[in-house]
Amino acid sequence: MARRGAAALALALALLAVAPAGVGAQGAAVENPDDDVQETWSLEPWYARPEPQPEPFSPPLPAGPGAGERGPRPPQPRPPKKATAKPKKAPKREKLAPQTPPPGKNIKRKGVRTKSSEKAASDDHGVPLARDAVREGCPPLGLETLKITDFQLHASTSKRYGLGAHRGRLNIQAGINENDFYDGAWCAGRNDLHQWIEVDARRLTKFTGVITQGRNSLWLSDWVTSYKVMVSNDSHTWVTVKNGSADMIFEGNSEKEIPVLNELPVPMVARYIRINPQSWFDNGSICMRMEILGCPLPDPNNYYHRRNEMTTTDDLDFKHHSHKEMRQLMKVVNEMCPNITRIYNIGKSHQGLKLYAVEISDHPGEHEVGEPEFHYIAGAHGNEVLGRELMLLLMQFLCQEYLAGNLRIVRLVEETRIHILPSLNPDGYEKAYEGGSELGGWSLGRWTHDGIDINNNFPDLNTLLWEAEDRQNIPRKVPNHYIAIPEWFLSENATVAVETRAVIAWMEKIPFVLGGNLQGGELVVAYPYDMVRSLWKTQEHTPTPDDHVFRWLAYSYASTHRLMTDARRRVCHTEDFQKEDGTVNGASWHTVAGSLNDFSYLHTNCFELSIYVGCDKYPHESELPEEWENNRESLIVFMEQPAMGITGASSTLESMWSQPKQKVSPRPPRTAWSAMTWGPRSATSRSAKPTWPGSERSWRSSESSPSACQPGG
C-alpha cells in the first residue's frame, strides 16, 4: 500500500509540473508546428465523480428476480469522461467516411466495407454514428467481448446450430466454409413477425441502447431493417418500448457490415431484453448481429457478481487516447522517469503524424554491449486499438514500478533495452477513434491513409530463400539469414507505405533480439513462418529452422495470459487454438506473403511474433482494466525471455558459437553492434540445435553482429 501511495504521489507531482508547461507550449506551437500542444489530464476514475442522472423508466413488471425491490434507487454509475481539459465537441451529424480496400489488394473479406456509415434514423430514437454517442451512455454488456456467455443468448428459432442465438454477436466473423458451425449471425428459422432474439443480463440492468449489424457472409445478403425492443423481469411477460402510446419501431440496417446504434427514448430497468424484427431485406432472411448497451445496477446481496468482477490495483490511465493525448501521456511518463525513458520518433505517417516510440532502459539512447534490444509494436492495423492502449499502460506501469523499487522491474530495465512503438498506423487509428469502440465495425481504420495493410507490406523474402534452396544454393551461394531487400522494393514507385519504410529503417538501425507486434480480433500468439511454402495451398504448417524456439517464445506469452490457454473459454470467431495451447504457426492458420514476422526473422534475424490480444479489436474503455489484467503478466514475461540464457561478448566468430562443427556463413559488413545471438541457422541440417542450459537453447553475443539474433539450426 505504501508503494502504491508513493507512486501515486510521484505521478501527481509530475502532473502538476507538466500542467504549466502546457500553457507555454501553446505559444511555441506557432514556431514549431511539429510539436503537439500539451494538455492537462487527470487520473481520477470516472466512477469517483458521481453526478445526478435522469431517472430511468422501470415498467410495472410482474414479480420476478428483483421485482419486489421498489425502494429508493441506488445512485447510477456515471459514464466515462474524457480526462483532458479540452472541451467536448458536439456529436457530429455527418456520415463516417467509408473505408474500402485498395484495388488489387489481396485482403480478408472480413475487412471489407462496402458503404459509408449509416445515417441517423429519421425519428427521435435515431443516433448518429459519433464516438461520443456511445461513450456518454452505458457501456456494452459484452456480446462482442464474450462477457455475455452463449447460455445468456436465446432465440425463437434458428436455421441451424451455426446460425443460433450464440452467433448473434456484434462483429462476429463467419468461417471460410458457410453452412457449418461457424456462421456470421443469428438467423431465424422462419421469416415472420414472431421471431426474436433476447439477452439475459442475469441481474437488473438499466438498458439504454441497441447496436445491430447484418449477417457476415460472402455470398448472402441478410439484415433486419426495423425492429421492436421489449424488456422483461421473468422472460414471460414483456413490455414493449413505446413512442407515446404506440410501439416504437427502430430503424435497423441498410447493409450487412456497418453497425447502427439506436438509443432507447427512456432507459429501461429489467433483467431481459428482446429484439423483435419487423422488416428485413427483401431478398434475404431475418439475420442479425447485435450489442446491447446497459449499466448493471448495484446489488450488494449478489455475491456471485461481486466475486467475479475484475478489478485492478494499478493506478493507470484507463482510457482511449487520441494521437495528441498519446503524445501527452508519453511526456508525462518521461517527466516521471527521466533517467530511464527517452521519447523519439522513427518517421511520419502518410498524413504527417509522427510515429512516436519510447525507450525504457537504465542508459536511454545508448546501446550497451551484451544488453539485448527488445521491441513491442502496436497499431499496424489502426482499428486494433487494444494493443495500442496496452502499450501505453505498460510504459506507465514500468515507470511507476521502477520508482517504487519493484526488483523484478528494476532488473528488467537494467538488463534489457526496451522500445515501445504504440501506434504504427496513427492515420488509421484516428478514423477508428472517430467511429468509437462499437460503431467502427470490423475494418474502419484498418489500412493506412493510402489504403495499405502494413502487416503484409514487407518484402517477400520467403520466396527468395525457398527458390534458392530448391536450386541447392544453400548454404554456400545464398545465406538463409540477413537476406537483402530486393531492389524493386526500394524504388520510389513500389507500393510501400511510408510507415513500412520507417519501420524497416528502425529495425535495421537497432539490433533487436526479440519483438512482438500486438494485433486484435483473436486471442492467440502466431509465430513464423506466416507464408506457406506450397504455392497451391492457403493453409500449411510451415516451420522455421528455429521452430522449437518460436514455440517456446509463443507459449511463454500464451501460458501466462489469463484466458489464452483456458480450455473452457469460447472461441472468438471460428478458430479453436487450444490444441496448441493458445499458439499457432502463422502459415497453418492463413498464409500471408510479406509479413512483419517473416521479414524480421529473415532480414534482421530478430525473432518476431504476432500477439493477438483480444476478440474485440476496439473494446469499450470500461473494459481496459480487465484487459490489462489479462495481459500484464504476459507482457512482462515475454520481455524477460532474452535474459533467460547466457549473455556476453566475443571478439571472434570461432568462440561465438556453441557448435564448432557447424559451418557459419559469413555476414555482410555493417555497423558493428553487440547483440544477442542464437547461433547459426542451417538450411541443410534441420537436426542441429543450439544449446540452452536446461532446455537445449543458447543465447550468445557477438561484437560483430549487425543485428539482433543469429538463429540456431
N, C-alpha and C positions, 0 to 999 in steps of 0.2 A: 504493500500500500504506500509506503514511503517512497519507493522508487517511482511509482506512477505519479505521485504528487509532485516529485521533483521534476519529472519530465513535463508534466502539465504546466508547472510554473515556468520552466525554461521556454516552453512554447509560447506562453502568454507574454513573456518579456520580449521574445523575438517579434511577436505580432505588434507590440507597442512600438518597437524600434523601427519596424518596417512601415507602419502607417504614415508617419510624417514624410518618409522618403517618397511615398506615392504621390504626395502633393507636389513635391518638387519635380517629380518625373513628368508631370503633365506639361510643364513648361519646356522641358527638354525634349519632349516628343516632336516638337516642330523642327528642331535641329537634327534629330536622328530618328527618322520615321520607322526604322527597323526595330527600335526598342519598344516593347509593349508598355503601356501606361499601367503602373501598379495600382491595384485596388486593395482596400482593406477587406478582410473576411473574418468570419467567426467560426469557431469550432463548437459553439453551443448547439446541442442537438435540437431538432425541431420540436420534439415532444416535451422539451423543457420550457417551451414558451406558449402555454395554452392561451387561447382567445375564444370568445363566445362564438358558437356555431349555430346556424339555423336549425330549428327543431325538426328532426326527421319525421316523416309520416309513418305511423305504425298502424296498419289496418287492423280492425277488430277481428282477429283470427280466433278459431276455436282453441280449446285447451290443448296444449302440447308442451313439448320441452321448452320451458322458459316462458310459456304463455301467461302464467299467473303472475309474473313479475311485472307489475304495473306501477311500482313505486317511483320515487324520483329517479330520473335517468342519470347514469354516470356521465361525467364530462367526456365529450367526444374528442378523440385524438386529432391534433391539428396536422394538416398535410405539410409536407416538407417545403421549406422556403429556400430560395437561392441565398447562399451565405456570402453575399457581396453587397457593397454599398451602392451598386449600380441599380437605378430604379427599374422596375419591371416594365416590359413592353406589353402593350395591349395585344390580345390574341389576334393573329393575322387572319385575314379573310381570303387571301389569295390561295390558289392551289399550290401544292408542293410540286417542284419541278420533277418530271418523270425521269427515272433512271433506267436507261436501256443499255443492253450490252453493245459493245463496239462491233461494227460489221466485220465479219471474217474471223471473229474470235471464237475459239472452242471453249465454251463455258458450260457449267452445270445449269440444267434447266431450272433448278430451284432458285437461281439467282436472277431470273429474268423478270423485268417489269414491263408490262405491255401498254400501260396507260398512265396518264397523270393521276394524282391522288383524287379521292372522292370530294365532290363539292359538299358544302354543308346542306343538311336537309332543309327543305323549304319551311317546315314547321318550327315551332319554338324548341322542340326537343333536339333538333339537329345541332351538332357542334362541329365547327371547322377543325381541320387537322392541324392544330397548332400544338407545340410542345407544352405550353403552359396549361393546356386544357386537361391533360392527364395529371400533370404534376400538382395542380391545385386541388384535385379531388382525391378520393380514396385510392389506395394502391390496388393493383390487380390481386385477385385471390390466389393466383398461381396455377392456372391451367397450363400456361406455356412453360413455366419453370418446374412443373411436375409436383409442386407442393400440394395441389389437389390430386388425389390418387384416382386410379381407374374406378375404384369402388364408390367414389363420390359422384360419378357421372352416370346418368340413366337416360334412356330414350324410350319413346313409344314403340318404335320398330326400327329395324335396320336391315339393309340389303343382305349383309353377311357380316361375319365377325370382323373382317378387316375394315369395315365401314361402320363399326359400332360406335357407341357414345364415347368410348375411351379415346377415339381418334379425333374427336371434335375439339381439338386444342389449337389455339392461335399459332400460326406459322408452322404447324407440323408438316413434314415433308413425306411424300409418298415414295415407295420403293421403286426400283428400276422396272420390275415386273408388276403391273397392276393386276387386280383380281387375286391378290394374295392376302396375307395377314397384315400388311403394312400399307394401307391406302391413305390418301391425304385428306380425310374429312369424316364427319358423321354423315351418313346418307340414310334417309328414311326408307323403309320397305315399300311404302306406297306414297303417292303424290296426292294428298288431300289435306284439308284444313284441320285435321285432328292429330297431326304429328307434332311431337315436341321433343326437346332435349332439356334436361334440368341438371342443376348442380346442388348437392347437399353440402352446405358450408359447415355442418356439424356443430354449429353454435349460432346464437343470434348475431346477425350481421347487418350493418347499415349498407344496403346496396345503393350505388349511385350511378352506375352506367354499364353499358354493354358494348363490346367491340366484336365485330364479325368479319369473316372472310368467306370466300367460296372454297371450292374443292381444289386442292393442289393436284393437277393431272396434266399430262402431256396431250392426251387425246380427247378428253371430255370437258365440256363447259357446264358446270353446275354451280349455282349460287342462289341464295334467297334474296329477293328484292324487297320484301317487307315482312314484319313480324310483330307479334304482341309480346308483352312481358308480364309474367304473373309471379306472385310470391305466395308462400305458404309457411305454416309452422309445423304441419304434420304430414305434408305431401299428399293429403286427400282433399282438403278444402282450399281452394285457390282464390286469390283476389287479383284481378287484372288491373294493371296500371291504367289510369283513366286520364283523359283530357276533358275536364269538366265532367259531364255525365256520361260521355261516350268512351268506349275503349280506345286507348291511344294506339295508333298504327305507326310503328317506327320504320323509317326508310332504311333499307338494307344496302346490299352491294349492287354495283352495275358491272362488275367483272370479278374475277376469282382471286386475285392476289392482294389487292390494296385494302388494308383494314379501314373500316368505317366505325366511328365512335358515335353512340347516341347516349346522352345523359338522361336520366330519369328526371321528370319535372320536379319531383319531390323525393328525397331519399326514402327508401322503404326498408323497414326493420323486420327481418324474418330469418328463418333458417334455410329455406329452399327458394331457389329462383328458377323459373322455367321460361324457355323461349319457344313461342308457338308460331311457326312460319305461316304467313298469309298469302304470299305470292312468291314465284320463283321464275327463273329464266325459262322462256317459252319452250326452248328445245332441250331443256335439261331436267334435272331431278332436284328434290329437296336435299341439298347438301350444304353443310356449313362447318366452319371452324370459329371458335369464339374465345373471348376472355371476359371475365366479369370483374368489375371494379366494386370494391366494398371494404368497409372497415369493420373487422370483428369487434364486437362490444366486449368490454372487460367483464370477466366472470370469475370472481375470487373463489367460487366454490368448485371450479372445474380444475382439478389437479392435473388431469391429463394434458391439457393445453399448456398450463404453466410449466410443466416438466419438460415439454418438448419444444418450447420456444427457444430459438437460438439467440444467444446474447454474446457480446464480446466485451472484454475489459480494456481493449486497446483504444486510446484516446486519439482517434484519427479523423480525417475529414471525409466522411462517408457521403459523397455527393458526386454528381456528374459535373465535369469541368469543361468549359469551353476552351479553345486554344489559349485565349488570354488568361483565363483562370488557371490553366495548367502551368503557364509560364510564371504566374504569380506564386503559385504553390511551390514551384522549384526554387524561386528566390527565397521564400520563407525557410525552406529546408536548408538552403545554403547559408542563410543567416544564422540558423540554429547550430549548424555543424560546419563552420568554415574550414576546419582543419582536416576534414575527411571528405569533403564534397567539392565538386567542380562542375559548373554548367558550361556546356559548349554546344555547338550545332554542327551537323555534318553536311548541311546544304539547305536547299529550299525546295518547297513543293512547286507544282505547276502554277499555283496561284500566288506564289511568293511567301508562303508561310514557312518559317524556319523549322527545321527538323531538330528539335532540341533533345539533348541527351544529358544525363547526369552521371558523373563518375564518382564512385564511392571507394575510397582507398586511404591507407594511412599516409601515403605520399601522392596526393592528387596531381595529375599532369605528368607523372614520372613513371616510366616502365622500369621495374626493379628486376634484376637478374634472379631467375628462379621462381618468380612470383607469377602464377597463371593469370591470364586475362580471360574474363568471363563476360558474356553479354546476354541481356534479355531484350527482345524486340517485340513490340505490340502494335496493333493498329494497322497492319498491312492492308487488311480489309477495313475500311473506315467505319462500317456499321457494326463490327465486332468489338463492342465497347468495353466489355467486362475485362478483357486483358489490359486495356489501357488504364482503367481505374485501379486494377490490382497493382500495376507498376507504380502508380502514384502513391498508393497506400504502402507499398513495400519500401519506397525511399523514405517516407515519413517514419515507418517503423524502425528501419535500420538506424536512422539518426537518433531517435528517441532512446532506443535500447543501448546504443553506443554511449550516449551521455549518461544513461542510468548504470553503466558498468556491467551490462549483461556479458558474461565471459564468453559465451558462445558467439555472440555477435561481434565482440571485440576481436576475437580470434579470426573470425571470418573476414572482417575488414582488413586486418593486418596481414593475412596470408593470401588474399585474393584481391585482384584489381577488378572491380565490378563496374560495368557500364550498363545503363538502363536507357533505352530509347522507347518512350511510351507511346509515341504516335508517329508511325511511319507514313501514314496517309491522312494528314490533317484536313485536306480538302474534302475527302470523302466523309470524314467524321463530322465536319460542320454541316453537311447535308443531313446526315443521320440525326444530329443533335437538334436540328430544326423540326424534324418529324417527331422526335421523342421516343421514349422507350417502348411504347406499344403501337405506335402509329406509323413507324417507318417501314413496316413489312420485313420481308426476308432479305431485300437486296438494296434498299435505298442507301447510297453512300459506300457500297462495296468497292467500286472501282475508283481510280484516280479521276481527276477532273477531265483528263483527255481519254477516259474510257479504257484504262489498262488495269488488269489484275496483277498487282505487284508480286504476289506469291508465286505466279507462274511466268514471270517476266525475265528470268535469268537465263543465261546461255545454256543450251543443252550440251553438257559435256559428257553425259552418259553415252550418247550415240558415238561420239568421237572415240571414247575409250573402248566400247564394245566392238566397233568396227576394226580398231587396231588389234584387239585380242583375236578376232576372227581371222585376221591376216597373220597371226602369230608374230606380231611385232613387239610383244611384251616379253621380258622387261627391257630389252636392250635398246630398241629404237624409240619407243613411246613410253614415257613413265606413266604410272597409274596414280600419280599424285602430283599436285601443283600443275594441273593441266591448264595450258594457256587459253585465254579467251579468244575465240575466233575473231578475225579482223572485221568481218561483216558486222558483228555485234557492236564494235567500237565506232562504226561510222555514224555520222550525224543523221543519215536517212533511216537508220534502223528504228523499228518500233519499240523503243525502250523508254520507259518513264524516267523523268529526271530524278524521281525518288529512288528508282532502282540503281541508277548510276551513282547516286550519292552513297547508297549502302555498300555497293561494290568497292568504291574508293575507301570507305571506312574500314571494311573488312580486310582490305589489302594493306592498310596502314598499321592496324593494330593486330598483333599476333594472338588472336583469340584461340583459346583451348577448347572451350565448351560454350554452347549457346542454346537458347530456347526461344522460339518465336511463338507468342501466345495468340491463339485464334479462338473462335467461338462457334456455336451451333452444334457441338457434340461434346462428349466427355470421354476423352481418350488421349493417349500420347502416341504419336506416329513417328516412326524412325525410318531412315533411308534403307533402300532406295525408294523414291517416290514414283519412279518410272519403270514400267515393265520392260523386260528385255525382248520378249517375243512381240513382233510387230502386229500380229493379228489378234492379240488379247488386250482386254481392258482391265483385267484383274489377274495378277500372277505374283506369287511370292518371289521377290527379287532381293535377296540379301546382299549386303556388302561383305567384303572380306573380314570386316570387324563386327559381324552380326552379333556375336556374343557380348561385345562391349556395349553396342547400342541397346540390346535387350536389357542389360543391367541398368543403363542410364535411364531408359524409359520406365523401368519398373521402380527405380528409386523415387520417381515423382508419383507414379500412379499408386504405389503401395502406401504412401503417406498422405494421400488425399482422402478426405472423409468419405467420398462416395464412389470413386472410380473402380475400386475393387470390391464394392459391396454387391454380392450376388443377388440381393433382394431388390435392388433398385430397378426401376423401369427403364427400358431403352429410350433414348431421346427421340429417335425417329424410326429408323428401320434396322440399324445395325446393333448387334449384341457383341460387345468386345470382352465379355467375361472369360471366354475360352483362353485368352492370353493375358488375363489379369489386368485389364484396362489398357493394354498396349496393342499396337498393330503395326505391321510392316506397311508402309505407305502404298506400295505398288499392289499389295494384296487387297487393299481397300478400294482404291481407284487410281488409275495411272495419271500422272502429271508430268509433262515434259518441262524442263527448265525451272524446277522448284528451287526455293531457297535452300532447303536441306541438302539436296544433291550437289548444288553449286558450292556450298560452303565446304562440303566434305571433299569434293574432287579438286577444287581450285585453291582453297586455303588450308586444307587439312584440319579444319575445325569440325568437331562433332556437333551437329545441329539437329535439334528435334522440334517437331511441331506439337505444341501442347494445347489441346482443345479444352478450355476451362469451364464450359457450361453449355447446357442445352439451349438456353436463352442467350442470343447474341447481345441483346441490349436490355438487361434486367432493370426493373424499376429501382431507383436509388434506395428504397426501403429494403431491398434485397442485398445491398452491398455488404453490410456487416456479416451476414451469414456466408456470402460467397468468399469473403476474406477469411473467415474461419475455415472454410472448406479447403482453401488453397495455401494458407500461410505456411504451414509446416512443409508442404511440398516445395514451395518456392525456396525456402531456406536449405532444405536437404539437397536439392538439385545444385545449388550454388556451392555446397560443401564437397561435391564429388571430386573436383580437381585436386583437393588437398588430401585425398584418402590414399594416395600412392606415395612413391618415392620421388622427391624433388631434388634438384641440384643443377650444377652447370658442368660442362665438359668442353675442353678445347679441341678435342679430336673426334672424328667420326668413329674411329675404331673403339674408343672407350664409351661411346654413347649407347650402343645397343646391347641388349641383354642376350642377343642371339648371334654370336660371332660367325656362325656358319651361313647365315642368311645374307645374300648379296644385297647391297644397298645401292639404289640408283642415285646418281649424283643429282644435286638440287640446283636449280638456276640461281645465279648470283643476284642477291637482292640486299636490301638494308639488313644489317646484322641485328637480329633481335634474339634475346634469350627467351626461350619459350618451352612450355611443357610439351613432351612428345610421347607417342605411344610405341615407337619402334617401327621399322619399315614394313610396308604393305607389299605383299607378293601376289600377283595375279596367277602365277603358275602353281604355287604351293598353298592350298587352302587349309592344310592341316596345321601349319606352323602357328603358334600362339605366343603373344607376349607374356612375360612373367609378372604377375602382380602378387605380392606376398599374401597367401591365404586364398587367392581366387584366380591365380594364373593370369594376372594382368599387371602391367608395369607402367608407371608414369616416369618419363625421363625428361631431361632438359639438355638443350644444346645452345651454345653461344652463337652458333652459325645458323640456327633455324630461322628462316624468314617469317614464319607464321606459327600457327598455334600448335597443332598436334600432328605428329607423324604416325599415322595409324599402323597398327600391327597386323600381320597377315593372319 
